[in-house]
Amino acid sequence: MTSPDIQPASGSQFTIVPATWRDLNPLRSLEKICFPFDEWPILDLVGVLALPNIVRLKATVDEQFVGFIAGDLRPSEHLAWIATLGVLPEYRGRGIGTALLQECEARLRLPYIRLSVRASNQAAIRLYTHNGYQQIGTWPKYYRGNEDAVVMEKRVS
């Protein structure tokens, strides 16, 4: 069983805790910075912070919001979708994205997890591949600017 508050190994200085509706403004800022072409509208952000069947976690450094992940549980389909994962650029490379992903996966508790990522986002694709995801398809012209989405999946049980 996972702990409600995750603190990484000694020397790391971030914490992962559940996100709430009170994180709306920091999440809006993170979306604008991390996804300048694909930021979610405010109603989608409210939904991801409030709707049931969503695992929502934030990473903080010195109580500052620096990362976020949301996983959409779909038990009738025996899978979950990672809806979004973002870490502020100045905090990347510290293991925050991996920690968010692994903690979200542990809380999803379904046999398969899927996600989509811009084909040009090689750093994210490496992160997902390193964590056991494999490409299972492509959605042509899915993202703004007609960029393809790479669809990836991981079997977790």
Backbone as a printed PyTorch tensor [residue, N CA C, xyz], in Angstrom:
tensor([[[  0.8390,  -1.1800,   0.0000],
         [  0.0000,   0.0000,   0.0000],
         [  0.8830,   1.2420,   0.0000]],

        [[  0.4560,   2.2460,  -0.7450],
         [  1.2670,   3.4510,  -0.8440],
         [  0.9190,   4.4350,   0.2680]],

        [[  1.8690,   5.2380,   0.6020],
         [  1.6900,   6.2600,   1.6140],
         [  0.9440,   7.4450,   1.0180]],

        [[  0.1130,   8.1450,   1.7980],
         [ -0.5800,   9.3010,   1.2460],
         [  0.3640,  10.4460,   0.8870]],

        [[  1.4660,  10.5490,   1.5640],
         [  2.4620,  11.5780,   1.2600],
         [  3.7700,  10.8760,   0.9270]],

        [[  4.2590,  11.0930,  -0.2860],
         [  5.4670,  10.4100,  -0.7430],
         [  6.6240,  11.3880,  -0.6920]],

        [[  7.6780,  10.9840,  -0.0260],
         [  8.9000,  11.7660,  -0.0230],
         [ 10.0030,  10.8940,  -0.5880]],

        [[ 10.7410,  11.4030,  -1.5680],
         [ 11.7820,  10.6010,  -2.1940],
         [ 12.9810,  10.4000,  -1.2880]],

        [[ 13.9150,   9.6250,  -1.7920],
         [ 15.1260,   9.2930,  -1.0450],
         [ 15.8670,  10.5410,  -0.5870]],

        [[ 16.6960,  10.3500,   0.3800],
         [ 17.4920,  11.4330,   0.9450],
         [ 18.2280,  12.2060,  -0.1440]],

        [[ 18.2460,  13.5170,  -0.0140],
         [ 18.9160,  14.3630,  -0.9920],
         [ 17.9410,  14.9900,  -1.9720]],

        [[ 16.7960,  14.3400,  -2.1700],
         [ 15.7580,  14.9170,  -3.0150],
         [ 14.8930,  15.7960,  -2.1370]],

        [[ 14.3000,  16.8040,  -2.7390],
         [ 13.5550,  17.7420,  -1.9240],
         [ 12.1930,  18.0500,  -2.5130]],

        [[ 11.4390,  17.0180,  -2.8760],
         [ 10.0700,  17.2350,  -3.3250],
         [  9.1520,  16.2640,  -2.6060]],

        [[  7.8940,  16.6220,  -2.5720],
         [  6.8700,  15.8160,  -1.9300],
         [  5.7250,  15.6270,  -2.9060]],

        [[  5.1050,  14.4430,  -2.8780],
         [  3.9350,  14.1770,  -3.7060],
         [  2.7460,  13.9640,  -2.7850]],

        [[  1.6980,  14.7510,  -3.0190],
         [  0.4760,  14.6780,  -2.2200],
         [ -0.7260,  14.8050,  -3.1520]],

        [[ -1.9020,  14.4030,  -2.6830],
         [ -3.0950,  14.5830,  -3.5130],
         [ -3.3370,  16.0640,  -3.8150]],

        [[ -3.7960,  16.3440,  -5.0270],
         [ -4.1680,  17.7040,  -5.4230],
         [ -5.6570,  17.8980,  -5.1410]],

        [[ -6.0470,  19.1420,  -4.9240],
         [ -7.4470,  19.4820,  -4.6500],
         [ -7.8450,  20.6840,  -5.4940]],

        [[ -9.1070,  21.0710,  -5.3850],
         [ -9.6080,  22.2340,  -6.1290],
         [ -8.8370,  23.5010,  -5.7530]],

        [[ -8.2160,  23.5100,  -4.5900],
         [ -7.4330,  24.6820,  -4.1740],
         [ -6.1720,  24.8650,  -5.0150]],

        [[ -5.8410,  23.8450,  -5.8070],
         [ -4.6580,  23.9090,  -6.6680],
         [ -4.9750,  24.4230,  -8.0640]],

        [[ -6.1770,  24.9380,  -8.2640],
         [ -6.5860,  25.3750,  -9.5990],
         [ -5.6420,  26.4290, -10.1790]],

        [[ -5.3500,  27.4830,  -9.4600],
         [ -4.4990,  28.5390, -10.0250],
         [ -3.0740,  28.0740, -10.3120]],

        [[ -2.4190,  27.3500,  -9.3890],
         [ -1.0890,  26.8470,  -9.7440],
         [ -1.1300,  25.8640, -10.9140]],

        [[ -2.2020,  25.0730, -11.0040],
         [ -2.3240,  24.1390, -12.1240],
         [ -2.5020,  24.8970, -13.4370]],

        [[ -3.2640,  25.9690, -13.4170],
         [ -3.4220,  26.8000, -14.6240],
         [ -2.0720,  27.3360, -15.0790]],

        [[ -1.2740,  27.8080, -14.1410],
         [  0.0540,  28.3330, -14.4900],
         [  0.9450,  27.2350, -15.0580]],

        [[  0.9440,  26.0680, -14.4280],
         [  1.7550,  24.9500, -14.9110],
         [  1.3350,  24.5580, -16.3210]],

        [[  0.0430,  24.4700, -16.5780],
         [ -0.4550,  24.1160, -17.9120],
         [  0.0500,  25.0990, -18.9710]],

        [[ -0.0060,  26.3810, -18.6710],
         [  0.4320,  27.3970, -19.6450],
         [  1.9200,  27.2700, -19.9510]],

        [[  2.7010,  26.9340, -18.9350],
         [  4.1450,  26.8220, -19.1200],
         [  4.5070,  25.5030, -19.8060]],

        [[  3.9360,  24.4090, -19.3330],
         [  4.3130,  23.0820, -19.8350],
         [  3.6780,  22.7410, -21.1800]],

        [[  2.4930,  23.2670, -21.4230],
         [  1.7460,  22.9000, -22.6340],
         [  1.2540,  24.1520, -23.3600]],

        [[  2.1580,  24.9790, -23.8660],
         [  1.7440,  26.2570, -24.4590],
         [  0.8110,  26.0950, -25.6650]],

        [[  0.8860,  24.9590, -26.3550],
         [  0.0170,  24.7440, -27.5090],
         [ -1.2160,  23.9240, -27.1580]],

        [[ -1.2040,  23.2760, -26.0060],
         [ -2.2650,  22.3290, -25.6700],
         [ -2.8670,  22.5510, -24.2810]],

        [[ -2.7130,  23.7250, -23.7140],
         [ -3.2020,  23.9080, -22.3510],
         [ -4.7040,  23.6630, -22.2920]],

        [[ -5.1260,  23.0480, -21.2030],
         [ -6.5380,  22.7340, -21.0230],
         [ -7.3300,  23.9830, -20.6820]],

        [[ -8.5680,  24.0710, -21.1590],
         [ -9.4600,  25.1690, -20.7430],
         [ -9.7560,  25.0580, -19.2410]],

        [[-10.1540,  26.1520, -18.6490],
         [-10.3780,  26.1840, -17.2030],
         [-11.4190,  25.1650, -16.7560]],

        [[-12.4650,  24.9430, -17.5340],
         [-13.4760,  23.9650, -17.1280],
         [-12.9040,  22.5480, -17.0670]],

        [[-11.9930,  22.2160, -17.9660],
         [-11.3440,  20.9080, -17.9100],
         [-10.4680,  20.7930, -16.6650]],

        [[ -9.8010,  21.8830, -16.3030],
         [ -8.9590,  21.8710, -15.1010],
         [ -9.8080,  21.7260, -13.8420]],

        [[-10.9370,  22.4190, -13.8000],
         [-11.8530,  22.2710, -12.6650],
         [-12.3140,  20.8190, -12.5830]],

        [[-12.6670,  20.2450, -13.7280],
         [-13.1170,  18.8610, -13.7570],
         [-12.0690,  17.8800, -13.2630]],

        [[-10.8440,  18.0410, -13.7230],
         [ -9.7890,  17.0980, -13.3220],
         [ -9.4890,  17.2100, -11.8240]],

        [[ -9.7900,  18.3610, -11.2360],
         [ -9.5640,  18.5400,  -9.8050],
         [-10.7750,  18.1630,  -8.9560]],

        [[-11.9400,  17.9540,  -9.5870],
         [-13.1520,  17.7550,  -8.7920],
         [-13.9400,  16.4880,  -9.1130]],

        [[-13.8450,  15.9790, -10.3280],
         [-14.6680,  14.8370, -10.7140],
         [-14.2260,  13.5520, -10.0160]],

        [[-15.1710,  12.6220,  -9.8080],
         [-14.7950,  11.3250,  -9.2410],
         [-14.0280,  10.4940, -10.2770]],

        [[-13.4490,   9.4180,  -9.8220],
         [-12.6920,   8.4930, -10.6790],
         [-11.4590,   9.1100, -11.3140]],

        [[-10.9230,  10.1490, -10.6830],
         [ -9.6760,  10.7610, -11.1440],
         [ -8.6670,  10.6920, -10.0010]],

        [[ -7.4960,  10.1500, -10.2980],
         [ -6.3760,  10.2300,  -9.3530],
         [ -5.6380,  11.5030,  -9.7130]],

        [[ -5.4920,  12.4000,  -8.7660],
         [ -4.8310,  13.6900,  -9.0090],
         [ -3.7810,  13.9130,  -7.9400]],

        [[ -2.5490,  14.1030,  -8.4040],
         [ -1.4280,  14.2810,  -7.4890],
         [ -0.6110,  15.4880,  -7.9100]],

        [[ -0.0310,  16.1380,  -6.9190],
         [  0.8640,  17.2570,  -7.2090],
         [  2.2050,  17.0090,  -6.5560]],

        [[  3.2280,  17.5670,  -7.1530],
         [  4.5650,  17.5660,  -6.5700],
         [  4.8410,  18.9800,  -6.0920]],

        [[  5.4100,  19.0640,  -4.9050],
         [  5.7630,  20.3690,  -4.3620],
         [  7.2250,  20.3760,  -3.9350]],

        [[  7.8240,  21.5440,  -4.0480],
         [  9.1630,  21.8060,  -3.5400],
         [  9.0330,  23.0400,  -2.6630]],

        [[  9.3860,  22.9010,  -1.4080],
         [  9.2260,  24.0040,  -0.4520],
         [  7.8230,  24.5940,  -0.5340]],

        [[  6.8300,  23.7040,  -0.6070],
         [  5.4100,  24.0460,  -0.6610],
         [  4.9940,  24.7530,  -1.9500]],

        [[  5.8780,  24.8180,  -2.9370],
         [  5.5510,  25.3970,  -4.2420],
         [  5.1100,  24.2810,  -5.1860]],

        [[  4.0230,  24.4960,  -5.8990],
         [  3.4630,  23.5480,  -6.8650],
         [  4.3960,  23.4810,  -8.0720]],

        [[  5.0140,  22.3040,  -8.3180],
         [  5.9820,  22.1970,  -9.4130],
         [  5.6560,  21.0870, -10.4110]],

        [[  4.6760,  20.2300, -10.0840],
         [  4.3210,  19.1470, -10.9960],
         [  2.9360,  18.6240, -10.7110]],

        [[  2.3490,  17.9810, -11.7140],
         [  0.9820,  17.4830, -11.5890],
         [  0.7780,  16.2840, -12.5010]],

        [[ -0.0280,  15.3450, -12.0410],
         [ -0.4520,  14.2160, -12.8640],
         [ -1.9110,  13.9150, -12.5460]],

        [[ -2.6390,  13.4910, -13.5710],
         [ -4.0130,  13.0370, -13.3850],
         [ -4.1950,  11.7310, -14.1260]],

        [[ -4.8040,  10.7670, -13.4520],
         [ -5.1280,   9.4800, -14.0470],
         [ -6.6210,   9.2650, -14.0130]],

        [[ -7.1910,   8.9260, -15.1560],
         [ -8.6290,   8.7430, -15.3280],
         [ -8.9540,   7.2530, -15.2600]],

        [[ -9.6190,   6.8400, -14.1950],
         [ -9.9860,   5.4400, -13.9980],
         [-11.1760,   5.0690, -14.8810]],

        [[-11.0470,   3.9660, -15.6110],
         [-12.1380,   3.4550, -16.4490],
         [-12.3030,   1.9510, -16.1670]],

        [[-12.8470,   1.6260, -14.9980],
         [-12.9200,   0.2230, -14.5870],
         [-13.6960,  -0.6670, -15.5600]],

        [[-14.7230,  -0.1590, -16.1920],
         [-15.5050,  -0.9940, -17.1190],
         [-14.6710,  -1.4090, -18.3330]],

        [[-13.6110,  -0.6390, -18.6270],
         [-12.7230,  -0.9570, -19.7480],
         [-11.4510,  -1.6690, -19.2760]],

        [[-11.3160,  -1.8640, -17.9540],
         [-10.1330,  -2.4930, -17.3470],
         [ -8.8560,  -1.7080, -17.6340]],

        [[ -8.9960,  -0.3940, -17.7410],
         [ -7.8180,   0.4280, -17.9770],
         [ -8.0060,   1.8180, -17.4060]],

        [[ -6.9020,   2.5200, -17.3380],
         [ -6.8930,   3.9140, -16.9180],
         [ -6.0850,   4.6960, -17.9510]],

        [[ -6.3420,   5.9810, -18.0150],
         [ -5.5870,   6.8810, -18.8980],
         [ -4.8560,   7.9000, -18.0510]],

        [[ -3.5890,   8.0990, -18.3430],
         [ -2.8790,   9.2400, -17.7820],
         [ -3.3290,  10.4220, -18.6290]],

        [[ -4.1120,  11.2940, -18.0300],
         [ -4.6890,  12.4130, -18.7610],
         [ -3.6860,  13.5340, -18.9780]],

        [[ -2.8230,  13.7390, -18.0010],
         [ -1.8170,  14.7950, -18.1060],
         [ -0.7030,  14.5320, -17.1000]],

        [[  0.4880,  14.9330, -17.4650],
         [  1.6570,  14.8910, -16.5780],
         [  2.5430,  16.0520, -16.9800]],

        [[  2.8010,  16.9420, -16.0350],
         [  3.6630,  18.0850, -16.3190],
         [  4.5160,  18.4420, -15.1270]],

        [[  5.7490,  18.8400, -15.4030],
         [  6.6810,  19.3260, -14.3790],
         [  7.2750,  20.6190, -14.9130]],

        [[  7.3000,  21.6510, -14.0720],
         [  7.8760,  22.9210, -14.5030],
         [  9.2990,  22.7080, -15.0120]],

        [[  9.6810,  23.3840, -16.0880],
         [ 10.9950,  23.1510, -16.7090],
         [ 12.1780,  23.2270, -15.7500]],

        [[ 12.1710,  24.1640, -14.8240],
         [ 13.3160,  24.3160, -13.9240],
         [ 13.4210,  23.1910, -12.8960]],

        [[ 12.4050,  22.3310, -12.8130],
         [ 12.4220,  21.2070, -11.8680],
         [ 12.5530,  19.8560, -12.5690]],

        [[ 12.7010,  19.8610, -13.8720],
         [ 12.8530,  18.6060, -14.6070],
         [ 14.2400,  18.0250, -14.3560]],

        [[ 14.3530,  16.7230, -14.5440],
         [ 15.6310,  16.0480, -14.3460],
         [ 15.9220,  15.7000, -12.9020]],

        [[ 14.9590,  15.8740, -12.0260],
         [ 15.1390,  15.5680, -10.6000],
         [ 14.3650,  14.3280, -10.1670]],

        [[ 13.7340,  13.6390, -11.1180],
         [ 12.9540,  12.4460, -10.7780],
         [ 11.5120,  12.7250, -10.4110]],

        [[ 11.0860,  13.9700, -10.5330],
         [  9.7220,  14.3380, -10.1410],
         [  8.6910,  13.7020, -11.0770]],

        [[  8.9320,  13.7650, -12.3740],
         [  7.9990,  13.1580, -13.3280],
         [  7.8640,  11.6680, -13.1070]],

        [[  8.9780,  10.9910, -12.9080],
         [  8.9560,   9.5460, -12.6480],
         [  8.2080,   9.2410, -11.3580]],

        [[  8.4650,  10.0080, -10.3150],
         [  7.7950,   9.7790,  -9.0270],
         [  6.2880,  10.0100,  -9.1470]],

        [[  5.8850,  11.0650,  -9.8490],
         [  4.4540,  11.3140, -10.0610],
         [  3.8160,  10.1550, -10.8280]],

        [[  4.4840,   9.7230, -11.8840],
         [  3.9600,   8.6390, -12.7070],
         [  3.8240,   7.3550, -11.8920]],

        [[  4.8450,   6.9880, -11.1610],
         [  4.8150,   5.7360, -10.4010],
         [  3.7790,   5.7770,  -9.2830]],

        [[  3.6480,   6.8970,  -8.6130],
         [  2.6490,   6.9990,  -7.5470],
         [  1.2320,   6.9680,  -8.1280]],

        [[  1.0260,   7.6180,  -9.2400],
         [ -0.2870,   7.5870,  -9.8900],
         [ -0.6250,   6.1610, -10.3160]],

        [[  0.3280,   5.4790, -10.9370],
         [  0.1110,   4.0900, -11.3570],
         [ -0.2930,   3.2220, -10.1660]],

        [[  0.3670,   3.3940,  -9.0330],
         [  0.0740,   2.5920,  -7.8440],
         [ -1.3530,   2.8260,  -7.3590]],

        [[ -1.8680,   4.0170,  -7.5530],
         [ -3.2160,   4.3350,  -7.0850],
         [ -4.2960,   3.9700,  -8.1050]],

        [[ -3.9280,   3.7770,  -9.3570],
         [ -4.9210,   3.4720, -10.3890],
         [ -5.4570,   2.0430, -10.2630]],

        [[ -4.6010,   1.0890,  -9.9740],
         [ -4.9850,  -0.2870,  -9.6800],
         [ -5.8800,  -0.9290, -10.7400]],

        [[ -5.5310,  -0.7430, -11.9970],
         [ -6.2000,  -1.4060, -13.1150],
         [ -5.1380,  -2.0970, -13.9610]],

        [[ -5.5100,  -3.1240, -14.7280],
         [ -4.4960,  -3.9140, -15.4380],
         [ -3.7120,  -3.1650, -16.5140]],

        [[ -4.3300,  -2.1660, -17.1280],
         [ -3.6600,  -1.4460, -18.2100],
         [ -3.7520,   0.0570, -17.9660]],

        [[ -2.6740,   0.7360, -18.3370],
         [ -2.6580,   2.1980, -18.2920],
         [ -2.2080,   2.6890, -19.6570]],

        [[ -2.9430,   3.6430, -20.1960],
         [ -2.6130,   4.2310, -21.4920],
         [ -2.4050,   5.7280, -21.3450]],

        [[ -1.7500,   6.2810, -22.3550],
         [ -1.5420,   7.7270, -22.4230],
         [ -1.2570,   8.1050, -23.8670]],

        [[ -1.3620,   9.3790, -24.1350],
         [ -0.9520,   9.8930, -25.4450],
         [  0.0320,  11.0260, -25.2130]],

        [[  0.9310,  11.1920, -26.1750],
         [  1.9880,  12.1880, -26.0650],
         [  2.3100,  12.7000, -27.4650]],

        [[  2.6520,  13.9760, -27.5560],
         [  3.0660,  14.5290, -28.8500],
         [  4.2500,  13.7260, -29.3990]],

        [[  4.1880,  13.4140, -30.6810],
         [  5.2670,  12.6360, -31.3140],
         [  6.6140,  13.3340, -31.1870]],

        [[  6.6200,  14.6610, -31.1250],
         [  7.8840,  15.4070, -31.0270],
         [  8.4260,  15.4870, -29.5970]],

        [[  7.6530,  15.0700, -28.6070],
         [  8.0700,  15.2000, -27.2140],
         [  8.9180,  13.9830, -26.8150]],

        [[ 10.1340,  13.9600, -27.3270],
         [ 11.0220,  12.8220, -27.1120],
         [ 11.3900,  12.6280, -25.6480]],

        [[ 11.4930,  13.6950, -24.8840],
         [ 11.8160,  13.5500, -23.4620],
         [ 10.7070,  12.7910, -22.7380]],

        [[  9.4620,  13.1240, -23.0330],
         [  8.3380,  12.4220, -22.4070],
         [  8.2730,  10.9740, -22.8810]],

        [[  8.4980,  10.7500, -24.1600],
         [  8.4710,   9.3810, -24.6870],
         [  9.5540,   8.5350, -24.0160]],

        [[ 10.7350,   9.1090, -23.8060],
         [ 11.8030,   8.3800, -23.0880],
         [ 11.3740,   8.0630, -21.6500]],

        [[ 10.7580,   9.0300, -20.9820],
         [ 10.2800,   8.8160, -19.6130],
         [  9.2960,   7.6500, -19.5760]],

        [[  8.3460,   7.6630, -20.4710],
         [  7.3340,   6.6020, -20.4810],
         [  7.9460,   5.2520, -20.8580]],

        [[  8.8050,   5.2300, -21.8440],
         [  9.4530,   3.9850, -22.2560],
         [ 10.2810,   3.4150, -21.1030]],

        [[ 11.0250,   4.2830, -20.4410],
         [ 11.8460,   3.8700, -19.2900],
         [ 10.9850,   3.2770, -18.1710]],

        [[  9.7280,   3.7080, -18.0940],
         [  8.8160,   3.2280, -17.0600],
         [  7.8960,   2.1150, -17.5490]],

        [[  8.2460,   1.4910, -18.6700],
         [  7.5440,   0.2880, -19.0950],
         [  6.4240,   0.4610, -20.1030]],

        [[  6.2470,   1.6510, -20.6280],
         [  5.1990,   1.8820, -21.6300],
         [  5.7290,   1.5190, -23.0180]],

        [[  4.8210,   1.0140, -23.8470],
         [  5.1610,   0.6780, -25.2280],
         [  4.1700,   1.3570, -26.1590]],

        [[  4.6560,   1.7610, -27.3200],
         [  3.7740,   2.3770, -28.3040],
         [  2.8110,   1.3200, -28.8410]],

        [[  1.5060,   1.6610, -28.8410],
         [  0.5030,   0.7370, -29.3780],
         [ -0.2530,   1.3400, -30.5550]],

        [[  0.0290,   2.6040, -30.8560],
         [ -0.6670,   3.2210, -31.9760],
         [ -0.3020,   4.6690, -32.1370]],

        [[ -0.9480,   5.2720, -33.1080],
         [ -0.7670,   6.6970, -33.3960],
         [ -2.1290,   7.2890, -33.7160]],

        [[ -2.3620,   8.4930, -33.2320],
         [ -3.5500,   9.2450, -33.6150],
         [ -3.0780,  10.3660, -34.5280]],

        [[ -3.3090,  10.2470, -35.8260],
         [ -2.8240,  11.2640, -36.7630],
         [ -3.4500,  12.6440, -36.4960]],

        [[ -2.6010,  13.6640, -36.5650],
         [ -3.0380,  15.0610, -36.4560],
         [ -3.8960,  15.3370, -35.2170]],

        [[ -3.5910,  14.6910, -34.1160],
         [ -4.3740,  14.8020, -32.8810],
         [ -4.1750,  16.1520, -32.1890]],

        [[ -2.9360,  16.6210, -32.1750],
         [ -2.6240,  17.8450, -31.4370],
         [ -2.7110,  19.0690, -32.3310]],

        [[ -2.8410,  20.2020, -31.6780],
         [ -2.8290,  21.4780, -32.3910],
         [ -1.5900,  21.5400, -33.2650]],

        [[ -1.7270,  22.1000, -34.4540],
         [ -0.6210,  22.1370, -35.3990],
         [ -0.5370,  20.8640, -36.2130]],

        [[ -1.5620,  20.0180, -36.0960],
         [ -1.6570,  18.7570, -36.8420],
         [ -0.5580,  17.7570, -36.5030]],

        [[ -0.0450,  17.8300, -35.2810],
         [  0.9790,  16.8650, -34.8760],
         [  0.3230,  15.5750, -34.3910]],

        [[  0.9480,  14.4630, -34.7390],
         [  0.4440,  13.1590, -34.3270],
         [  0.6410,  12.9410, -32.8310]],

        [[ -0.2520,  12.1190, -32.2650],
         [ -0.1020,  11.6390, -30.8950],
         [  0.3970,  10.2080, -30.9440]],

        [[  1.3900,   9.9130, -30.1280],
         [  1.8420,   8.5450, -29.9300],
         [  1.0270,   7.9930, -28.7650]],

        [[  0.3520,   6.8820, -28.9690],
         [ -0.4430,   6.2380, -27.9110],
         [  0.4150,   5.1150, -27.3310]],

        [[  0.5380,   5.1430, -26.0070],
         [  1.3910,   4.1800, -25.3170],
         [  0.5740,   3.4640, -24.2450]],

        [[  1.0110,   2.2530, -23.9180],
         [  0.2950,   1.4440, -22.9330],
         [  1.2860,   0.6710, -22.0760]],

        [[  0.8580,   0.4260, -20.8390],
         [  1.6420,  -0.3840, -19.9170],
         [  0.7020,  -1.3730, -19.2330]],

        [[  1.1240,  -2.6120, -19.1800],
         [  0.3740,  -3.6160, -18.3990],
         [  0.9740,  -3.6140, -17.0040]],

        [[  0.1300,  -3.3850, -16.0040],
         [  0.6300,  -3.2630, -14.6350],
         [  0.2350,  -4.4360, -13.7480]],

        [[ -0.6080,  -5.3350, -14.2420],
         [ -0.9430,  -6.5160, -13.4210],
         [ -1.2530,  -7.6900, -14.2990]]])
